[in-house]
Amino acid sequence: MIAYFDTSAVIPLIISEPTSAQAQECWSASERVASARIVYAEGHAALAQAARIGRIAADALPAAVSRLLDLYDRLEILEISDVLVRRAGALAELHALRGYDAVHLAAADLIREAGLVFVAGDEGLCGAAESIGLDVARTGGNR
């Protein structure tokens, strides 16, 4: 199985959440794990925000970022190309997605192949992925 991880599914691998076990199960069950290059910037920003609002201790931030880097180094990274961003724009318009969510969906769509599972915690994004025919593993239910 190839798992495409949106940032909303990467963060539970780093910060303990109710969905952490499910995210870890998807990661462990996958032969390949992929994401768009923006996953690092988006993930680092989410971890810094978690420290600012007290979701994690401020002194835990360096270890969380280190864990993010470890996961990032293990990902099959999709580069942000003109084709990808144009597809993301169309998907954002069609499904009322935020920019980075649309980039993740477009990236998964570009590597679509048998056995690909889109892993995300954002319900709106999961619904959009299903509407374009991707198999989805939900790790949350927010939006």
MOJO-V634993 format. One record per helix or strand. SS is the DSSP state (H for helix, E for strand). FROM is the first residue (numbers start at 1). TO is the last residue. Records with the same first field share a line. If there is no record, write none. Layout:
# MOJO-V634993
SS: FROM-TO  FROM-TO
This chain:
# MOJO-V634993
E: 2-5  32-36  76-78  116-122  135-142
H: 7-13  20-29  38-52  58-74  82-95  99-110  123-131
